Amino acid sequence: MKRDLDLLREMLIRVEDFTPSNVGEVQKLNFEEFSEGAPAAYHHALLLVEARLLRQYGRYQNGSGCIYVDGMTMQGHDFLDAIRDHKIWDATKQRVWAVGGWTLEIVLDVARSEIKRLLTDML
């Protein structure tokens, strides 16, 4: 299964938007809510955990899979903050797709360079 940058970004946004009602409350990722389908969403959630962008609380294999997270890591917040803005996100994707390959580190570097370019233009 190929990685989907937009799905990774959407998942990070959803995890960040979760507001726990109690201290220590964890979030169950509902994979059926993603238009890409539950199998792809489950796979991408695991990728975010492996990349240390999400903190996994538990994982269960129950047919469609279930992952509980207790939030994002500092690295996850930094990554999302770099790609949150739609203009920066679109420019970042355009640049990495133009060269035909990417890693999360490269995506972050390109997004940072886009942010720096915009900041320089403001001066």
HELIX and SHEET records of a PDB file:
HELIX    1   1 LEU A    5  ASP A   17  1                                  13    
HELIX    2   2 PHE A   31  GLU A   33  5                                   3    
HELIX    3   3 ALA A   38  GLU A   50  1                                  13    
HELIX    4   4 MET A   74  ILE A   83  1                                  10    
HELIX    5   5 HIS A   86  VAL A   99  1                                  14    
HELIX    6   6 LEU A  104  MET A  122  1                                  19    
SHEET    1   A 3 GLN A  27  LYS A  28  0                                        
SHEET    2   A 3 CYS A  66  MET A  72 -1                                        
SHEET    3   A 3 LEU A  54  TYR A  60 -1                                        
END                                                                             
